[in-house]
Amino acid sequence: MKRNNDLPIEVRASARLPLGMQPGTFLRDYWQKRPLLIRAAADGFECPLNPDDLAGLSCIEGTLGRIVRFDRRRDRWHLENGPFAEQHFATLPKRDWTLLVQDVDRWDPEVRALLRRVDFLPRWRVDDVMISYAVPGGSVGAHVDQYDVFLLQGIGHRRWQIDARPNPPLAFREDAPICLLKHFDASHDWLLGPGDMLYLPPGVPHFGVAEDECLTLSIGMRAPSAGEMLAAFAAHNALDLDEALRYADPDLSLPANPAEIDADAVRRARTTLQAALALDDSAMAAWFGRFLSVYRAAERPAPKRISVAQIEKRLARGDALTPSPSVRLNFSRDGEVALLHGDGETLRTSLAVACTCTAFDGVIDAAQWAAWSETEHAQVVDLVRRGWISFS
């Protein structure tokens, strides 16, 4: 095995190795460990959206769009949140601004197809595809992310600088509307063109600036913080806890000072909380699946009224059911059945139904329907009624 210092930070991809190496090698040597520039990761790449498409998307209610502008003369950053009026873009300058739109994979199937490029990762680990359009000089400043990201250049050229040295300075500016680093000193400087891709693990300072009009697609990973997980866990499980599970002190002895919280009291409190947090693997998997299935920006799907007969009629004429892009589905196993998680809820289904509904190209057509039992048909009906899957 190569030593860390011997590992290349820049590789060239091929049709056989789009990461420039085997996925297992990437996971072992780079994933959450060190940056990697992959030249020609998507050779001949045709960007699924153009700048006008992205601007139009940012005008739609429900999208998460931002415009970041930089005033060079005053060294000041400005942030605007969407949705935007179409005429607003005509008022923007020719330099030094960026439009960013999150969750574009939810809105565009061709963008969603880009997630195949990271299909060696657990699908529930992927957060979204964010797309940024920038005019010359456009940037969001030097910053650091707390999650892994793959930055694929779609149109034009962007210069990326990173600081890959150990323990870089991470103090933030106090005068900016976004989290920007107060000090940034690059260890590497690259110009990326269409099809090039930069992988950055969490905590690596980076600074991207558009050399010309450019569009960059960012495949970001989901990395919930311990605080986020603990808050969600407590909120979800508190109502189900046994009321008899309380702080108790049958071993109480005379206190030295009645007002003091002594070491024994702290120990008992910790024991009480540990008992409340104790879940077996199956229960923990069910909670974690529900937690991951909550989509930050999606509206809850409206319930639908549909019957087995109506589904069979549509399947017979060639229609097919596919997962809804606005619902994040994942599953865990409970013996021989699956716990299918979506929209913060859990349904018991067969493993076949769960695997089909969570597959990237998951399709329920007439042939698949015919292979399933009446019980599985009922499960599919429930999923359609909930809006987790729908006719495409």
C-alpha positions in Angstrom: 0.0 0.0 0.0 1.3 3.5 -0.8 2.1 5.9 1.9 -0.2 8.9 2.2 2.5 11.3 0.8 2.8 9.0 -2.3 -0.8 9.2 -3.2 -1.5 11.5 -6.2 -3.8 14.4 -5.7 -4.5 14.6 -9.5 -5.5 11.8 -11.8 -7.0 11.3 -15.2 -10.2 9.3 -15.7 -10.9 6.9 -18.5 -14.1 5.3 -19.8 -13.3 2.2 -17.7 -12.3 4.2 -14.6 -14.3 7.4 -14.3 -12.7 8.1 -10.9 -9.3 7.5 -12.3 -9.1 4.4 -10.2 -11.4 1.6 -8.9 -14.2 2.8 -6.6 -12.8 0.6 -3.8 -9.4 2.3 -4.1 -11.1 5.7 -4.0 -13.0 4.8 -0.8 -9.9 3.4 0.9 -7.4 6.2 0.0 -9.5 9.4 -0.6 -13.0 9.2 0.8 -13.2 11.5 3.8 -9.4 11.6 3.9 -7.9 13.8 1.1 -8.9 15.8 -2.0 -8.7 14.5 -5.5 -8.8 16.3 -8.9 -10.1 13.9 -11.6 -9.4 15.2 -15.1 -11.9 14.2 -17.7 -14.1 12.5 -15.1 -17.0 13.1 -17.5 -15.3 13.3 -20.9 -17.6 14.8 -23.5 -20.0 15.9 -20.8 -23.1 17.8 -22.0 -24.5 19.8 -19.2 -28.2 19.0 -18.8 -29.1 22.7 -18.0 -27.9 26.0 -19.4 -27.7 29.3 -17.5 -31.2 30.4 -18.7 -32.7 27.1 -17.4 -31.1 27.6 -14.0 -32.2 31.2 -13.8 -35.8 30.2 -14.7 -35.7 27.5 -12.1 -34.7 30.0 -9.4 -37.8 32.0 -10.1 -40.1 29.1 -9.1 -41.7 29.2 -5.7 -40.3 26.3 -3.6 -36.8 26.3 -5.1 -33.8 27.1 -2.9 -32.0 29.8 -4.9 -29.4 32.4 -3.8 -27.4 35.1 -5.5 -24.0 36.0 -4.0 -22.4 39.2 -5.1 -18.9 40.6 -4.3 -18.1 44.3 -4.2 -14.4 44.3 -4.9 -13.9 48.0 -4.2 -15.4 47.7 -0.7 -14.4 44.1 -0.1 -18.1 43.4 0.8 -20.2 40.3 0.1 -24.0 40.5 -0.5 -26.5 37.7 -0.3 -30.0 37.6 -1.9 -32.5 34.7 -1.4 -35.0 33.5 -4.0 -37.3 33.0 -5.6 -36.4 35.8 -8.0 -38.3 37.9 -10.5 -37.2 37.1 -14.0 -36.4 40.8 -14.7 -34.0 40.9 -11.7 -31.3 39.1 -13.7 -31.2 42.0 -16.2 -30.2 44.4 -13.4 -27.1 42.4 -12.3 -23.6 43.5 -13.3 -21.4 41.7 -15.8 -18.9 40.5 -13.2 -18.6 39.1 -9.7 -21.8 37.4 -9.0 -23.0 33.8 -8.7 -26.5 32.2 -8.8 -26.8 28.9 -6.8 -29.8 26.6 -6.8 -30.0 23.6 -4.5 -32.0 20.3 -5.0 -31.9 20.6 -8.8 -32.1 16.8 -9.0 -35.6 17.1 -7.5 -36.7 19.2 -10.4 -34.9 17.8 -13.4 -34.6 14.1 -14.3 -31.4 14.6 -16.4 -29.7 16.3 -13.4 -31.0 13.5 -11.2 -29.3 11.0 -13.6 -25.9 12.5 -12.6 -26.2 10.7 -9.3 -25.3 7.5 -11.1 -21.7 8.9 -11.1 -21.6 8.3 -7.3 -23.6 5.0 -7.3 -20.7 3.4 -5.4 -21.9 5.3 -2.3 -25.0 4.6 -0.2 -27.8 6.5 -1.9 -29.1 7.8 1.4 -25.7 9.5 1.9 -26.3 11.8 -1.1 -27.9 15.1 -0.2 -28.5 16.9 -3.5 -27.2 18.3 -6.7 -26.6 22.0 -6.4 -25.9 24.0 -9.6 -24.1 27.3 -9.6 -23.9 29.7 -12.5 -21.2 32.4 -12.4 -20.2 35.4 -14.5 -16.4 36.2 -14.7 -15.1 36.8 -11.2 -18.2 35.1 -9.7 -17.5 33.3 -6.5 -18.9 32.5 -3.0 -15.6 33.2 -1.4 -13.1 31.0 0.5 -15.0 28.7 2.7 -15.1 25.2 4.2 -17.9 22.6 4.0 -18.7 20.0 6.7 -19.6 17.4 4.1 -18.1 15.6 1.1 -18.7 17.2 -2.3 -18.0 16.3 -5.9 -17.6 19.5 -8.0 -18.2 18.7 -11.7 -17.5 21.4 -14.2 -20.4 21.6 -16.7 -19.9 24.8 -18.8 -16.9 27.2 -18.9 -14.0 27.3 -16.6 -13.6 27.8 -12.9 -10.3 28.2 -11.0 -10.2 26.2 -7.8 -7.7 26.8 -5.0 -7.6 24.6 -2.0 -5.6 24.3 1.2 -4.9 20.6 1.7 -2.4 21.1 4.5 -3.1 19.7 8.0 -4.9 22.0 10.5 -5.6 25.0 8.2 -6.9 28.2 9.8 -10.7 28.1 10.1 -11.6 31.5 11.6 -14.6 33.1 9.9 -15.2 36.7 8.8 -17.7 38.5 10.9 -18.8 41.0 8.3 -20.1 38.6 5.7 -23.7 37.2 5.3 -22.3 33.7 4.5 -19.6 31.7 6.3 -16.3 32.9 4.8 -12.8 32.2 6.0 -10.9 35.2 7.4 -7.6 33.8 6.2 -7.0 31.5 3.2 -3.7 30.4 1.8 -3.8 27.9 -1.2 -1.6 24.8 -1.4 -3.0 23.9 -4.8 -4.3 25.9 -7.7 -6.2 24.3 -10.7 -8.2 25.5 -13.7 -11.1 23.1 -14.3 -12.9 22.8 -17.7 -16.0 20.9 -18.8 -15.9 17.3 -17.5 -13.3 17.8 -14.9 -14.3 17.0 -11.3 -12.9 17.9 -7.9 -13.6 15.8 -4.9 -13.3 17.5 -1.5 -13.7 15.8 1.9 -15.1 17.7 4.8 -13.0 20.4 6.3 -10.9 21.3 3.3 -10.8 25.1 2.7 -11.5 25.9 -0.9 -12.0 29.0 -3.1 -13.6 28.8 -6.6 -13.6 31.8 -9.0 -15.2 31.8 -12.5 -12.7 32.5 -15.3 -15.5 33.0 -17.8 -19.2 32.4 -17.8 -19.4 29.0 -16.2 -21.7 26.4 -14.6 -20.7 24.0 -11.9 -22.6 21.0 -10.6 -22.0 20.1 -7.0 -23.0 16.6 -5.8 -23.1 17.1 -2.0 -23.3 14.4 0.6 -25.5 14.4 3.7 -23.6 14.4 7.0 -26.1 15.2 9.8 -24.4 16.6 12.9 -24.6 14.9 16.2 -26.7 17.7 17.5 -29.2 17.4 14.7 -29.4 13.6 15.2 -29.8 13.9 18.9 -32.6 16.5 18.7 -34.5 14.5 16.1 -34.0 11.3 18.1 -35.2 12.8 21.3 -38.2 14.5 19.7 -39.2 11.2 18.0 -38.7 8.9 20.9 -39.7 11.0 23.9 -43.4 10.3 23.5 -42.9 6.6 23.4 -40.8 6.3 26.5 -42.3 4.4 29.5 -43.4 6.9 32.1 -42.0 4.6 34.7 -38.5 5.3 33.4 -37.5 8.1 35.7 -34.7 9.4 37.8 -34.4 7.2 40.8 -32.1 7.0 43.8 -32.8 4.0 46.0 -29.1 4.1 47.0 -29.5 7.7 48.4 -27.3 8.5 51.4 -27.3 11.6 53.6 -26.0 14.5 51.6 -23.1 16.6 52.7 -25.0 19.7 51.5 -28.7 19.5 50.5 -28.2 22.0 47.7 -25.3 20.2 46.0 -25.7 18.0 42.9 -23.1 15.4 43.9 -21.3 12.9 41.7 -23.8 10.1 42.6 -26.7 12.3 41.3 -24.8 13.0 38.1 -24.2 9.3 37.6 -27.9 8.4 38.2 -29.0 11.1 35.7 -26.6 9.7 33.1 -27.9 6.2 33.7 -31.5 7.3 33.3 -30.6 9.0 29.9 -28.6 6.0 28.7 -31.6 3.7 29.4 -33.9 6.1 27.5 -31.5 6.2 24.5 -30.9 2.4 24.5 -32.4 0.9 21.3 -31.7 -2.4 19.8 -30.2 -2.5 16.2 -33.6 -3.0 14.6 -35.2 0.0 16.4 -32.2 2.2 15.8 -32.2 1.3 12.0 -35.9 2.2 11.8 -35.4 5.5 13.5 -32.3 6.4 11.4 -34.2 5.5 8.2 -37.1 7.7 9.1 -34.7 10.5 10.1 -32.9 10.3 6.7 -36.1 10.2 4.7 -37.2 13.7 5.7 -36.6 16.1 2.8 -35.7 19.6 4.0 -37.4 21.5 1.2 -40.2 19.2 -0.1 -43.9 19.7 0.7 -45.6 16.6 2.1 -47.1 14.7 -0.9 -50.9 15.1 -1.1 -52.8 11.8 -0.4 -54.1 10.2 -3.6 -57.2 8.0 -4.0 -56.5 5.0 -6.2 -57.5 1.4 -6.3 -55.8 -1.9 -7.4 -58.1 -1.9 -10.5 -57.1 1.6 -11.5 -53.4 0.8 -11.1 -53.7 -2.4 -13.2 -55.6 -0.5 -15.9 -52.8 2.0 -16.3 -50.0 -0.6 -16.1 -51.8 -2.6 -18.8 -51.7 0.4 -21.2 -48.0 0.8 -20.7 -47.7 3.3 -17.9 -45.2 2.6 -15.1 -44.7 3.6 -11.5 -41.5 5.3 -10.4 -40.3 6.8 -7.1 -41.3 10.4 -6.5 -38.3 12.8 -6.7 -39.7 14.8 -3.8 -39.6 11.9 -1.4 -36.4 10.3 -0.1 -36.9 6.6 0.2 -34.6 4.2 1.9 -35.1 0.9 3.7 -33.8 -1.3 6.5 -34.3 -5.0 7.0 -36.4 -6.6 9.8 -35.9 -10.3 9.3 -37.4 -11.4 6.0 -39.3 -8.1 5.4 -38.3 -4.5 4.8 -39.0 -1.3 6.7 -39.5 1.2 3.9 -38.9 4.8 5.1 -40.2 7.9 3.5 -41.3 11.3 4.5 -40.4 10.6 8.1 -42.6 7.5 8.3 -42.2 3.7 8.0 -44.1 1.0 6.1 -43.5 -2.7 6.2 -43.2 -4.1 2.7 -41.6 -7.1 1.1 -37.9 -6.8 0.3 -38.8 -7.0 -3.4 -41.1 -3.9 -3.2 -38.6 -2.0 -1.1 -35.6 -2.8 -3.4 -37.6 -1.8 -6.5 -38.9 1.4 -5.0 -35.5 2.6 -3.8 -33.5 1.5 -6.9 -32.1 4.4 -9.0 -34.0 3.1 -12.0 -36.7 1.5 -10.0 -39.8 0.9 -12.2 -42.9 -1.0 -11.5 -44.4 -2.0 -14.9 -47.0 -4.6 -15.8 -44.4 -7.4 -15.8 -43.2 -6.6 -12.4 -46.7 -6.2 -11.0 -47.7 -9.6 -12.4 -44.7 -11.2 -10.5 -45.9 -9.9 -7.2 -48.5 -11.2 -4.7 -51.8 -9.6 -3.7 -50.1 -8.6 -0.4 -47.4 -6.8 -2.4 -50.1 -5.2 -4.6 -51.7 -3.8 -1.5 -48.3 -2.4 -0.4 -47.9 -0.7 -3.8 -51.3 0.9 -3.6 -50.4 2.3 -0.2 -47.2 3.8 -1.6 -49.1 5.4 -4.5 -51.7 6.8 -2.1 -49.0 8.3 0.0 -47.3 9.9 -3.0 -44.1 8.0 -2.5 -44.3 6.5 -6.0 -46.3 7.8 -8.9 -47.0 7.2 -12.6 -44.3 8.8 -14.7 
